[in-house]
């Protein structure tokens, strides 16, 4: 028996779905990056005032890393229920949790007011942020991947990925404006709270758009088939996590390896740079923020271009360009910053983020195409978020510690290069996925059905 392949939604519907995913991811990344920027700029003084300035920064980044530790837990929980109940419901919940935690940080008393309870409460709210973001990414990219035009999946699925630079752009822009308009004492006393409180407005906008879209047709079809099988053979469906580890363990490892260079390089380029530029290079906070602001705008623009290129030449070649490019750029990156000019700093960050975009853009479609539908949320989320504990979480912390110990950027460059080598190895072990039909991927560990499936096919066997 043959069934027609799922037709792509009308362009207007697809644009609304992309907007729902993009707005939600932008809000959540705004919240997440806002914390990272504040950790580098003010949290060391507000929540760890008894420490040496560099030690205070390390402690501040440690609470930043705690958010990453919660992301795998969020991936497990949201992935399980997202594969059972659907993508949309879990995306609404993740947005509410992230926005609520960020708004609460804006109301949090500092160490001067409540003592040691302040960093404890800050850490708890950071855990909530990480938990929510751990579930957000997988659902957002799958909602677009499973709705989108299969021939242009890399392009459409890259748009939720632009939520990261958009959130970075928004968070850095707000902080940059406030530090420019306010005195340092006023910003440290109360001005830092404004961008956190603004999150409440952004969440309302994100919810309004996100509630207007429907569940993905690929998931609906897979859910109906699972219910039919259950009614026929009375066998309970395996938990998504168990199924992923049984049938897709190799894909999970590949996804984790692919994330190493992407994750580490990003947080070195956008978060640690605020420390390095203001200490070793002796540039102002405003100069560093402005460079990240402009580079994030370029990053936003190039991600869909890299995604579109992955539809033409494949996910693996584009990803490899990014990993190798980041590795080759690290020594010039710090050399340019050390020249202590805004133009050199801007060039360093911009080129670094362009190479990062080559990894980040195809990642959404690449990971979605690895896993069968009823375990796709779990598989993509686990692969992406478990690696963040070893990659993005300690990256600013490790980079700051290396700078403190060696007083040089060379060990930091070697650290990023080592991560890039792991990513190149992972991509070398992966199969090309751009020709796979998401509805045809079989949970069998092999890839025979998936690799036979081609995007232009008008029908498939069931």
C-alpha positions in Angstrom: 0.0 0.0 0.0 1.3 3.5 -0.8 0.5 6.8 0.8 1.4 10.2 -0.6 4.2 11.9 1.1 3.2 14.7 3.4 2.7 17.8 1.3 4.5 21.0 2.5 2.2 23.5 4.2 1.2 26.7 2.3 3.9 29.4 2.4 1.8 31.6 4.8 1.4 28.8 7.3 5.0 27.8 7.1 6.1 31.4 7.7 3.8 31.5 10.8 5.3 28.3 12.1 8.9 29.6 11.5 7.9 32.9 13.3 6.5 31.0 16.3 9.7 29.0 16.6 11.9 32.0 16.0 10.2 34.3 18.5 10.2 31.7 21.2 13.9 30.8 20.7 14.8 34.5 20.6 13.1 35.1 23.9 14.7 32.1 25.5 18.2 32.9 24.2 17.8 36.5 25.2 17.1 35.3 28.7 20.0 32.9 28.7 22.6 35.3 27.1 21.5 38.1 29.2 22.6 36.2 32.2 25.9 35.4 30.6 26.6 39.0 29.8 25.6 40.1 33.3 27.8 37.4 34.8 30.8 38.9 33.0 29.9 42.5 33.8 28.2 43.0 37.1 27.2 39.7 38.9 30.7 39.3 40.3 30.3 42.5 42.2 26.6 42.1 43.1 26.6 38.5 44.3 30.2 37.7 45.0 31.6 41.0 46.4 34.1 39.5 48.9 36.2 37.8 46.2 39.1 39.0 44.2 37.7 40.5 40.9 38.9 37.7 38.7 37.9 35.1 41.3 34.5 36.8 41.5 34.2 36.5 37.7 35.0 32.8 38.0 32.3 32.3 40.6 29.9 34.3 38.5 30.6 32.1 35.5 30.2 29.0 37.7 26.6 29.9 38.3 26.4 30.5 34.6 27.6 26.9 34.0 25.0 25.6 36.5 22.4 26.5 33.9 24.1 24.1 31.4 24.0 21.3 34.0 20.2 21.5 34.1 19.9 21.4 30.3 20.3 17.6 29.9 17.6 17.1 32.6 15.3 19.4 30.6 16.2 17.5 27.4 15.2 14.2 29.1 11.9 15.5 30.5 10.8 17.7 27.6 12.0 15.1 25.1 10.0 12.3 26.8 6.7 14.3 26.9 7.4 16.0 23.6 7.6 12.6 21.9 4.5 11.4 23.7 2.2 14.5 23.7 3.6 16.7 20.9 6.0 19.5 20.3 3.7 22.5 20.8 2.5 21.9 24.4 6.1 21.5 25.6 7.3 24.6 23.8 4.7 26.8 25.5 5.7 25.4 28.9 9.4 26.0 28.3 8.8 29.6 27.3 6.8 30.3 30.5 9.5 28.7 32.7 12.4 30.5 31.1 10.6 33.9 31.1 9.4 33.5 34.7 12.9 32.7 36.0 14.5 35.6 34.1 11.9 38.1 35.4 12.5 36.8 38.9 16.3 37.4 38.6 15.4 41.1 37.8 13.7 41.2 41.3 16.4 39.4 43.2 18.0 41.0 46.2 21.8 41.2 46.0 24.4 40.0 48.5 24.4 43.5 50.1 20.8 43.0 51.1 20.4 39.3 52.0 23.9 38.0 52.2 24.8 34.5 51.1 21.1 33.7 50.2 21.5 36.0 47.1 23.9 33.7 45.2 21.9 30.7 46.3 18.6 32.1 44.9 20.5 33.2 41.7 21.7 29.7 41.2 18.2 28.2 41.7 16.8 30.5 39.1 19.7 29.7 36.8 18.8 26.0 37.1 15.2 26.8 36.0 16.6 28.7 33.0 18.8 25.8 32.0 16.0 23.2 32.5 13.7 25.2 30.2 16.3 25.8 27.5 17.2 22.1 27.5 13.6 21.4 26.3 13.2 24.4 24.1 15.8 23.8 21.4 14.6 20.4 20.3 11.0 21.3 20.1 11.5 24.5 18.2 13.7 23.1 15.5 11.5 20.0 15.1 8.3 22.0 14.8 9.8 23.7 11.7 11.6 20.6 10.4 8.5 18.5 10.5 6.3 21.1 8.9 8.7 22.5 6.3 9.2 22.0 2.7 11.5 18.9 2.6 13.6 20.2 -0.3 14.5 23.3 1.7 14.5 21.9 5.2 18.0 23.1 5.9 17.0 26.7 5.1 13.7 26.7 7.0 15.0 24.8 10.0 17.9 27.2 10.3 15.6 30.1 11.1 14.9 28.9 14.7 18.7 28.8 15.0 18.8 32.5 14.3 17.1 32.9 17.6 20.5 32.5 19.3 22.1 35.5 17.6 18.8 37.4 17.7 18.7 36.8 21.5 22.4 37.7 21.8 21.7 40.8 19.7 18.8 41.8 21.8 20.5 41.1 25.2 23.7 42.8 24.2 21.9 45.7 22.6 19.8 46.4 25.7 22.9 46.1 28.0 25.0 48.3 25.6 22.3 51.0 25.5 22.0 51.0 29.3 25.7 51.2 30.0 25.9 54.0 27.5 23.0 56.0 28.9 23.6 55.3 32.6 26.5 55.9 35.0 28.4 52.8 36.1 27.1 53.3 39.7 23.5 53.6 38.6 23.8 50.6 36.3 25.3 48.5 39.1 22.7 49.7 41.6 19.5 49.1 39.7 20.0 49.5 35.9 21.0 45.9 35.4 17.5 44.8 36.5 15.8 46.5 33.5 16.7 43.9 30.8 15.7 41.0 33.0 12.3 42.6 33.8 11.8 43.3 30.0 11.7 39.5 29.6 8.1 39.5 30.8 6.9 41.6 27.8 8.8 39.4 25.4 7.3 36.2 26.9 3.8 37.6 26.3 4.6 38.2 22.6 6.2 34.8 22.2 3.2 33.0 23.8 0.7 34.9 21.6 2.5 33.7 18.4 3.4 30.2 19.6 -0.2 29.4 20.6 -1.4 30.2 17.1 0.4 27.2 15.4 -0.7 23.6 15.0 1.1 20.4 15.9 3.4 19.0 13.2 1.7 16.6 10.7 4.6 14.2 10.8 4.2 13.8 14.6 0.4 13.4 14.3 0.8 10.7 11.7 3.4 8.8 13.8 1.2 9.1 16.9 -1.8 7.7 15.1 0.3 4.8 13.8 1.7 4.1 17.3 -1.8 4.1 18.7 -3.0 1.7 16.0 -0.1 -0.7 16.7 -0.8 -0.6 20.4 -4.5 -1.5 19.7 -3.5 -4.3 17.4 -0.8 -6.1 19.3 -1.5 -4.7 22.8 2.3 -4.0 23.4 3.2 -1.0 25.4 5.4 1.5 23.4 8.9 1.8 24.8 9.9 5.1 26.5 11.5 7.5 24.0 14.7 7.5 26.0 15.0 3.7 26.0 14.2 3.6 22.3 16.8 6.3 21.5 19.5 4.5 23.4 18.7 1.2 21.8 18.2 2.3 18.2 20.0 5.6 17.8 22.9 5.5 20.3 25.4 6.1 17.4 23.5 9.2 16.3 23.4 10.5 19.8 27.2 10.2 20.0 27.7 11.9 16.6 25.4 14.8 17.7 27.3 15.2 20.9 30.6 15.3 19.1 29.3 17.7 16.5 28.3 20.1 19.2 31.7 20.4 20.8 33.4 22.9 18.5 30.1 24.7 17.9 29.3 25.2 21.6 32.7 25.9 22.9 33.7 28.4 20.2 30.4 30.3 20.6 30.8 31.0 24.3 34.4 31.8 24.0 33.7 34.3 21.2 30.6 35.9 22.8 30.9 35.5 26.6 34.5 35.1 27.4 35.5 37.9 25.1 33.8 40.4 27.5 36.4 39.3 30.1 39.4 39.1 27.8 38.8 42.3 26.0 38.3 44.3 29.2 41.3 42.8 31.1 44.1 41.6 28.8 43.3 44.0 26.0 42.3 46.8 28.3 39.3 47.8 26.2 36.1 49.3 27.6 33.0 47.3 28.4 31.1 49.4 25.9 33.7 48.7 23.1 33.4 44.9 23.7 29.6 45.0 23.9 29.4 47.0 20.6 31.6 44.5 18.8 29.5 41.6 19.9 26.4 43.6 19.0 27.5 44.2 15.4 28.9 40.7 14.9 25.7 39.1 16.2 23.7 41.0 13.5 26.1 39.5 10.8 25.7 36.1 12.5 21.9 36.4 12.3 22.1 37.2 8.5 24.5 34.4 7.5 22.8 31.5 9.3 19.9 31.1 6.8 22.5 31.4 4.0 24.5 28.5 5.4 21.2 26.6 5.9 20.3 27.1 2.3 23.8 26.0 1.2 23.4 22.7 3.2 20.3 22.0 1.1 22.4 22.1 -2.0 25.7 20.5 -1.0 24.8 18.6 2.1 24.9 19.1 5.9 28.3 17.5 6.4 30.4 19.7 4.0 28.9 22.9 5.5 29.4 21.7 9.0 33.0 20.8 8.3 33.7 24.3 6.9 32.6 25.7 10.2 34.6 23.4 12.4 37.8 23.7 10.4 37.3 27.5 10.0 36.9 28.0 13.8 40.1 26.0 14.5 42.1 28.0 12.0 40.7 31.3 13.2 41.5 31.1 16.9 45.1 32.4 16.9 44.2 35.3 14.6 41.1 35.9 16.7 43.1 36.7 19.9 45.9 38.5 17.9 43.4 40.9 16.5 41.9 41.6 19.9 45.4 42.2 21.3 45.8 45.0 18.8 43.4 47.0 21.0 41.4 48.6 18.2 37.6 48.4 17.8 38.0 47.5 14.1 40.3 44.6 14.8 38.0 43.4 17.7 35.0 43.6 15.4 36.7 41.6 12.6 37.8 38.9 15.1 34.3 38.4 16.5 32.5 38.7 13.2 34.6 36.1 11.3 34.5 33.8 14.3 30.7 33.9 14.3 30.5 33.4 10.5 32.4 30.2 10.9 30.2 29.2 13.9 27.1 29.8 11.8 28.3 27.2 9.3 28.0 24.6 12.1 24.9 26.0 13.7 22.8 26.6 10.6 22.6 22.9 9.3 22.5 21.5 12.8 18.8 21.7 13.2 18.0 19.7 10.1 21.0 17.5 10.5 20.0 16.3 14.0 16.3 16.0 13.1 17.1 13.8 10.1 19.0 11.4 12.3 16.1 10.2 14.4 12.7 8.4 13.9 9.7 10.6 14.6 8.5 9.1 17.9 11.9 9.5 19.5 13.1 12.5 17.5 12.5 15.1 20.3 14.4 13.0 22.8 17.2 12.0 20.4 17.9 15.5 19.1 17.6 17.1 22.6 19.8 14.5 24.3 22.5 14.7 21.7 22.5 18.5 21.7 22.1 19.2 25.4 24.2 16.5 27.0 27.2 17.7 25.1 26.6 21.3 26.4 27.6 20.1 29.9 31.1 19.3 28.7 31.2 22.0 26.0 29.4 25.3 26.5 28.9 25.1 30.3 32.6 25.2 31.3 33.9 27.1 28.2 33.9 30.6 29.8 35.1 29.1 33.1 37.9 27.2 31.5 38.9 30.1 29.3 39.0 32.4 32.3 41.0 29.9 34.4 43.5 29.4 31.6 43.9 33.2 31.3 44.4 33.5 35.0 47.0 30.6 35.2 49.0 31.3 32.0 48.4 35.0 31.3 48.2 34.2 27.6 45.5 33.4 25.0 47.5 30.5 23.5 46.1 27.8 25.8 42.6 29.1 25.1 43.2 28.8 21.3 44.5 25.2 21.7 41.4 24.4 23.8 39.1 25.5 21.0 41.2 23.7 18.4 41.0 20.5 20.3 37.2 20.8 20.4 37.2 21.4 16.6 39.2 18.2 16.1 36.5 16.2 18.0 33.8 17.8 15.9 35.6 17.0 12.6 35.9 13.3 13.8 32.2 13.1 14.6 31.1 14.6 11.3 33.5 12.2 9.5 31.7 9.3 11.2 28.2 10.6 10.2 26.2 9.8 7.1 24.8 12.6 4.9 21.2 13.1 5.8 19.8 15.8 3.5 18.0 13.4 1.2 16.0 11.7 4.0 12.2 11.9 4.4 11.5 12.5 8.1 8.5 10.1 7.9 10.6 7.3 6.5 13.4 7.1 9.1 13.2 3.7 10.8 14.1 3.2 14.4 16.3 0.2 13.6 19.9 1.5 14.1 20.6 0.8 10.4 19.6 3.4 7.9 18.3 1.4 5.0 14.8 2.8 4.8 16.0 6.3 5.6 18.8 6.2 3.1 16.5 4.9 0.4 14.1 7.7 1.0 14.5 10.7 -1.3 12.9 14.1 -1.0 11.2 14.4 -4.4 9.5 11.0 -4.0 5.7 11.3 -4.4 4.9 8.2 -2.5 6.3 5.8 0.0 5.4 2.3 1.2 3.9 1.6 4.6 
